[in-house]
Amino acid sequence: MDHNRVDGGYKMKFSIFTDMLGTESFQESLEHAKNLGFTNIDLRGKLNGSTIDDVTLEKARVLSEMIQEQGLQVSSLSSWAVNSCTFSGPPKYDNHDEEHHKQMEEVLNRLIDLADIFGSTFIRIYSLYRQEDFNLLSDEEKDAQYRHNANIMLRHAEQAKSRNKILLVENEPPTLTNSAKELGILMKYTNHPNLKVNWDVLNGWRAGEYPTVEAYEHIKGHVYQTHLKGAYRLSNSITKENPTGTFGNFAIAGKDDYDHTPVMKAIAENDPQAILTIDTHYPSFYVQDRIGEVEVVRQTKAFFEQTVAKEGAHE
C-alpha cells in the first residue's frame, strides 16, 4: 500500500525557507508561513539577525519555542558552512587539507546540536569544491576526485549517523556534485543511509544539465528534499546543439520557461518521502516579477501543489 497516495493523488510535504518571505522579523516569517498553509519550514538566514551558521544555541532555543508556538516543524537546517561554496575567485580551502576536514567535523557537530534543538533530522551540506578546469580533466582524473569527495562525505555521514541525523548533499555549480548525474555518482560510491540528496532541480540547468526525467534517474530513490523555483531561458539560446537552451535567470514557477511537470511527477511516484522546499530566489528576479515575496511564494506553492496532485492522480 502506498501511504502517500491520498484521494487519487500524492500527498507530498511542502516546506518554505523562512528567509524567502520578505521580512527580517523571524516571527513575521513564521506567521506568513502558517498563513500560507505550510506545516514545515527550512532554516537558513534571517533568524532575527543570525544565520543557521552563526546562531548561538541559546538563541536557537528561543527561536525553537517561537516555531512550536506557531505549530510548525523544521524540515532541515540549510548550512552554507560545510565545505562552503566559492562562486568566484580562488576556493576557500584545499580538498586534501586534513585540517579543513577536521574543522568541518566541528562545524557539523554544532549543526547537529542545533538540529537537536530544532527537532530536525536533516542538514544540508555541500560537496568539495570543483576546480575551474575540471571538465578538461581525463575520466580517470575526474573519477579520482569523485572518489575522494565520496570518502569525505562518508566521514560526514558516519558522524551524522552517530547522532541520528541525515545529511543532504545539494547540487551546486562550483562543487563536485553540480548535477543529478554527479549526485548519482556520489550515491553509488557512498551508499550510506545517512547521506542522501537535496536536488535543487534548476541548479542543474545553471550547471549545464537540463533537468529531465532521464537526469533524475541517476538519483531516483535517494531524493529526500528538493529546492523548487522557476527559471527563464537565456534569450535566443536554443540551438541545434543545445535544443533546451541555456539558463537565464530565476523566475516565478508556473510563469517560467521550464516544464516542471515530468520531473515533479517522477519525484512524486519514486521519491514520495521527498520534502518539497520552495526557495524562490526572489532577490535575483527581474523587476517585472518582483510582485512581493509572500505573493510569489503563494503562487509557487499553489502551482506545485496542483502539479503534484494532478500528476499523481494518473499514470
KEFI-505961 format. One record per residue (C-alpha): residue number from 1; x, y, z; residue in one letter. Coordinates in steps of 0.001 Angstrom, whole numbers, plus 500000, padded with zeros to 6 digits. Last residue first. Layout:
(NUM, (X, Y, Z), 'A')
...
***
This chain:
(315, (499867, 507401, 485060), 'E')
(314, (497146, 509288, 486808), 'H')
(313, (496383, 511114, 490044), 'A')
(312, (499973, 511821, 490996), 'G')
(311, (500342, 514196, 488094), 'E')
(310, (497415, 516381, 489038), 'K')
(309, (498236, 516369, 492737), 'A')
(308, (501933, 517100, 492146), 'V')
(307, (501283, 519868, 489622), 'T')
(306, (498453, 521465, 491618), 'Q')
(305, (500553, 521570, 494751), 'E')
(304, (503458, 522889, 492684), 'F')
(303, (501454, 525796, 491270), 'F')
(302, (499735, 526672, 494552), 'A')
(301, (503091, 526744, 496365), 'K')
(300, (504639, 528970, 493695), 'T')
(299, (501684, 531382, 493704), 'Q')
(298, (501779, 531778, 497494), 'R')
(297, (505584, 532049, 497494), 'V')
(296, (505409, 534797, 494862), 'V')
(295, (502743, 536608, 496889), 'E')
(294, (504879, 536445, 500029), 'V')
(293, (507936, 537841, 498265), 'E')
(292, (506153, 540735, 496602), 'G')
(291, (505354, 541333, 492930), 'I')
(290, (509007, 541317, 491914), 'R')
(289, (508443, 539528, 488608), 'D')
(288, (508558, 542667, 486442), 'Q')
(287, (511842, 543743, 488072), 'V')
(286, (513726, 540600, 487027), 'Y')
(285, (514189, 538219, 489929), 'F')
(284, (517507, 537719, 491759), 'S')
(283, (516180, 538843, 495172), 'P')
(282, (513290, 536333, 494787), 'Y')
(281, (515483, 533224, 494889), 'H')
(280, (512181, 531275, 495115), 'T')
(279, (513278, 528531, 497523), 'D')
(278, (510231, 526307, 497987), 'I')
(277, (511013, 523065, 499778), 'T')
(276, (509344, 519878, 498563), 'L')
(275, (510253, 517286, 501198), 'I')
(274, (510979, 513975, 499494), 'A')
(273, (509373, 510890, 501069), 'Q')
(272, (507370, 510277, 497876), 'P')
(271, (510617, 509572, 495995), 'D')
(270, (509523, 507375, 493071), 'N')
(269, (505993, 508489, 492143), 'E')
(268, (506066, 512061, 493424), 'A')
(267, (509610, 512550, 492126), 'I')
(266, (508656, 511298, 488646), 'A')
(265, (505556, 513515, 488506), 'K')
(264, (507604, 516526, 489574), 'M')
(263, (510156, 515757, 486846), 'V')
(262, (507525, 515497, 484102), 'P')
(261, (505501, 518545, 485285), 'T')
(260, (508155, 521235, 485776), 'H')
(259, (508175, 522481, 482181), 'D')
(258, (510785, 525251, 482329), 'Y')
(257, (510336, 528632, 480648), 'D')
(256, (508634, 530497, 483509), 'D')
(255, (505167, 531515, 484661), 'K')
(254, (504474, 528257, 486505), 'G')
(253, (507433, 528821, 488815), 'A')
(252, (508100, 532539, 489246), 'I')
(251, (511542, 533313, 487812), 'A')
(250, (515261, 532716, 488270), 'F')
(249, (517551, 533798, 485459), 'N')
(248, (518965, 532746, 482084), 'G')
(247, (519671, 529010, 481930), 'F')
(246, (520776, 527986, 478420), 'T')
(245, (518676, 526472, 475654), 'G')
(244, (516745, 523191, 475573), 'T')
(243, (517817, 522356, 471996), 'P')
(242, (521543, 522978, 472612), 'N')
(241, (523363, 521650, 469532), 'E')
(240, (520560, 522698, 467170), 'K')
(239, (520335, 525986, 469037), 'T')
(238, (518130, 527484, 471738), 'I')
(237, (519933, 530392, 473405), 'S')
(236, (517966, 533201, 471728), 'N')
(235, (517099, 534772, 475102), 'S')
(234, (518515, 532963, 478114), 'L')
(233, (515862, 530607, 479462), 'R')
(232, (513831, 531742, 482421), 'Y')
(231, (513670, 529816, 485662), 'A')
(230, (511230, 528812, 488398), 'G')
(229, (511859, 527629, 491950), 'K')
(228, (511851, 524402, 493946), 'L')
(227, (514552, 523047, 496220), 'H')
(226, (514129, 519296, 496627), 'T')
(225, (514460, 517028, 499637), 'Q')
(224, (514909, 513338, 500426), 'Y')
(223, (515986, 512302, 496937), 'V')
(222, (517831, 508949, 497081), 'H')
(221, (515280, 506677, 495395), 'G')
(220, (515952, 508123, 491955), 'K')
(219, (519324, 509881, 491883), 'I')
(218, (520631, 508995, 488395), 'H')
(217, (517071, 508568, 487063), 'E')
(216, (516527, 512306, 487678), 'Y')
(215, (518668, 513143, 484636), 'A')
(214, (516400, 510955, 482466), 'E')
(213, (513335, 512627, 483998), 'V')
(212, (514809, 515871, 482752), 'T')
(211, (516602, 518796, 484400), 'P')
(210, (518803, 520455, 481741), 'Y')
(209, (522385, 519798, 482854), 'E')
(208, (524562, 522849, 482095), 'G')
(207, (525431, 523931, 485638), 'A')
(206, (522624, 526518, 485771), 'R')
(205, (520285, 523836, 484405), 'W')
(204, (521239, 521561, 487293), 'G')
(203, (520598, 524363, 489750), 'N')
(202, (517055, 524152, 488384), 'L')
(201, (516179, 520936, 490201), 'V')
(200, (517856, 521690, 493512), 'D')
(199, (518054, 518046, 494478), 'W')
(198, (518787, 517523, 498183), 'N')
(197, (520228, 514036, 498110), 'V')
(196, (521014, 511449, 500794), 'K')
(195, (523792, 510549, 503201), 'L')
(194, (522690, 508866, 506444), 'N')
(193, (521742, 505533, 504847), 'P')
(192, (525135, 505286, 503106), 'H')
(191, (525653, 504073, 499529), 'N')
(190, (528875, 506119, 499266), 'T')
(189, (530241, 505466, 495755), 'Y')
(188, (526823, 504990, 494131), 'K')
(187, (525279, 507977, 495935), 'M')
(186, (528229, 510150, 494875), 'L')
(185, (527939, 509018, 491247), 'I')
(184, (524224, 509818, 491348), 'G')
(183, (524954, 513292, 492709), 'L')
(182, (527254, 513679, 489689), 'E')
(181, (524455, 512777, 487275), 'K')
(180, (521970, 514962, 489137), 'A')
(179, (524313, 517883, 488547), 'S')
(178, (526934, 520073, 490236), 'N')
(177, (528207, 517372, 492606), 'T')
(176, (531949, 518116, 492667), 'L')
(175, (531125, 521694, 493665), 'T')
(174, (531004, 525129, 491969), 'P')
(173, (527604, 524541, 490268), 'P')
(172, (525722, 523362, 493398), 'E')
(171, (523923, 520024, 493615), 'N')
(170, (522905, 519594, 497241), 'E')
(169, (524058, 516914, 499664), 'V')
(168, (521513, 516059, 502354), 'L')
(167, (522912, 514784, 505632), 'L')
(166, (520760, 512546, 507822), 'I')
(165, (520867, 512754, 511613), 'K')
(164, (520717, 510043, 514265), 'N')
(163, (523706, 511195, 516302), 'R')
(162, (526275, 508536, 515385), 'S')
(161, (524753, 508509, 511885), 'K')
(160, (525688, 512171, 511365), 'A')
(159, (529358, 511455, 512116), 'Q')
(158, (529249, 508439, 509827), 'E')
(157, (527733, 510632, 507096), 'A')
(156, (530445, 513302, 507433), 'H')
(155, (533146, 510650, 507081), 'R')
(154, (531262, 509195, 504120), 'L')
(153, (531185, 512661, 502520), 'M')
(152, (534989, 512774, 502780), 'I')
(151, (535328, 509376, 501095), 'N')
(150, (532823, 510335, 498390), 'A')
(149, (534786, 513522, 497629), 'N')
(148, (537937, 511440, 497236), 'H')
(147, (536070, 509077, 494918), 'R')
(146, (534724, 511894, 492754), 'Y')
(145, (538219, 513436, 492611), 'Q')
(144, (539786, 510149, 491448), 'A')
(143, (536940, 509748, 488958), 'D')
(142, (537695, 513112, 487384), 'K')
(141, (541369, 512205, 486983), 'E')
(140, (540467, 508876, 485380), 'E')
(139, (537944, 510497, 483039), 'D')
(138, (540652, 512922, 481916), 'S')
(137, (540424, 516518, 483091), 'L')
(136, (539084, 519297, 480853), 'L')
(135, (535719, 519432, 482654), 'N')
(134, (537538, 520162, 485925), 'F')
(133, (539197, 523317, 484556), 'D')
(132, (537746, 525602, 487213), 'E')
(131, (538406, 523238, 490112), 'Q')
(130, (535272, 521872, 491753), 'R')
(129, (534921, 522320, 495504), 'Y')
(128, (534059, 519542, 497939), 'L')
(127, (530417, 518508, 498313), 'S')
(126, (527955, 520757, 500105), 'Y')
(125, (525732, 520293, 503169), 'I')
(124, (522020, 520370, 504023), 'R')
(123, (521095, 519031, 507476), 'I')
(122, (518098, 516750, 508071), 'F')
(121, (516647, 515158, 511217), 'T')
(120, (515045, 518246, 512752), 'S')
(119, (513789, 518841, 516280), 'G')
(118, (515004, 522446, 516412), 'F')
(117, (517220, 521874, 519460), 'I')
(116, (518519, 518552, 518140), 'D')
(115, (519185, 520136, 514747), 'A')
(114, (521151, 522861, 516537), 'L')
(113, (523401, 520305, 518240), 'D')
(112, (523767, 518606, 514840), 'I')
(111, (524834, 521940, 513359), 'L')
(110, (527457, 522289, 516102), 'R')
(109, (528803, 518827, 515394), 'N')
(108, (528889, 519671, 511686), 'L')
(107, (531053, 522725, 512249), 'V')
(106, (533408, 520659, 514418), 'E')
(105, (533630, 517926, 511774), 'E')
(104, (534196, 520641, 509155), 'M')
(103, (537259, 521777, 511100), 'Q')
(102, (538602, 518236, 510921), 'K')
(101, (538074, 518250, 507152), 'H')
(100, (539867, 521587, 506831), 'H')
(99, (542805, 520374, 508908), 'E')
(98, (543066, 517325, 506628), 'E')
(97, (543669, 519567, 503622), 'D')
(96, (543060, 517461, 500512), 'H')
(95, (540160, 519475, 499071), 'N')
(94, (542047, 522716, 499775), 'D')
(93, (540047, 525593, 501267), 'Y')
(92, (538363, 528921, 500472), 'K')
(91, (538487, 528370, 496721), 'P')
(90, (540067, 531039, 494476), 'P')
(89, (537834, 533640, 492800), 'G')
(88, (534147, 533397, 492028), 'S')
(87, (531263, 531197, 493174), 'F')
(86, (533127, 529680, 496114), 'T')
(85, (530882, 527287, 498016), 'C')
(84, (531319, 526432, 501687), 'S')
(83, (532554, 522925, 502508), 'N')
(82, (530107, 522745, 505442), 'V')
(81, (529381, 526422, 506170), 'A')
(80, (526414, 527342, 503943), 'W')
(79, (524050, 525345, 506123), 'S')
(78, (520411, 524587, 505395), 'S')
(77, (518881, 523183, 508553), 'L')
(76, (516027, 520905, 507634), 'S')
(75, (512311, 520268, 507800), 'S')
(74, (511594, 522325, 510924), 'V')
(73, (508027, 521841, 512165), 'Q')
(72, (505314, 524468, 512642), 'L')
(71, (502612, 524732, 515311), 'G')
(70, (503044, 528513, 515562), 'Q')
(69, (504054, 528262, 519228), 'E')
(68, (506479, 525487, 518250), 'Q')
(67, (508329, 527832, 515898), 'I')
(66, (508591, 530541, 518570), 'M')
(65, (509913, 527953, 521045), 'E')
(64, (512551, 526921, 518506), 'S')
(63, (513608, 530553, 518078), 'L')
(62, (514226, 530828, 521841), 'V')
(61, (516197, 527570, 521854), 'R')
(60, (518202, 528764, 518858), 'A')
(59, (519166, 531923, 520752), 'K')
(58, (520789, 529797, 523467), 'E')
(57, (522444, 527522, 520912), 'L')
(56, (524002, 530586, 519306), 'T')
(55, (523182, 531466, 515686), 'V')
(54, (526281, 531659, 513461), 'D')
(53, (525793, 529030, 510753), 'D')
(52, (521987, 528908, 510901), 'I')
(51, (522060, 532636, 510164), 'T')
(50, (521519, 535444, 512655), 'S')
(49, (519784, 538824, 512687), 'G')
(48, (516387, 537564, 513829), 'N')
(47, (516959, 534266, 512031), 'L')
(46, (517262, 535948, 508643), 'K')
(45, (519210, 533062, 507086), 'G')
(44, (518990, 529263, 506723), 'R')
(43, (516073, 527448, 508374), 'L')
(42, (513563, 525354, 506438), 'D')
(41, (509868, 525386, 507353), 'I')
(40, (507085, 522829, 507614), 'N')
(39, (503319, 522916, 508116), 'T')
(38, (502797, 525446, 505339), 'F')
(37, (499318, 526830, 504721), 'G')
(36, (500206, 530326, 503516), 'L')
(35, (499030, 531759, 506839), 'N')
(34, (501457, 529454, 508665), 'K')
(33, (504411, 530541, 506555), 'A')
(32, (503460, 534212, 506848), 'H')
(31, (503203, 533909, 510644), 'E')
(30, (506597, 532205, 510794), 'L')
(29, (508129, 534958, 508634), 'S')
(28, (506619, 537606, 510896), 'E')
(27, (508153, 535993, 513989), 'Q')
(26, (511546, 535778, 512269), 'F')
(25, (511467, 539510, 511559), 'S')
(24, (513818, 540450, 508699), 'E')
(23, (510905, 540111, 506285), 'T')
(22, (510454, 539199, 502637), 'G')
(21, (509283, 535605, 502917), 'L')
(20, (512337, 533938, 501360), 'M')
(19, (514332, 533847, 504645), 'D')
(18, (511763, 531477, 506187), 'T')
(17, (512651, 528870, 503582), 'F')
(16, (509401, 527071, 502829), 'I')
(15, (508221, 523462, 503150), 'S')
(14, (505812, 521209, 501289), 'F')
(13, (505058, 517601, 502216), 'K')
(12, (503687, 515416, 499460), 'M')
(11, (500206, 513970, 499450), 'K')
(10, (500129, 512186, 496118), 'Y')
(9, (496843, 511974, 494267), 'G')
(8, (493850, 509639, 493951), 'G')
(7, (492288, 510776, 497220), 'D')
(6, (495568, 510437, 499120), 'V')
(5, (498526, 508394, 497975), 'R')
(4, (501498, 508708, 500307), 'N')
(3, (500562, 505524, 502174), 'H')
(2, (501300, 503442, 499083), 'D')
(1, (500000, 500000, 500000), 'M')
***
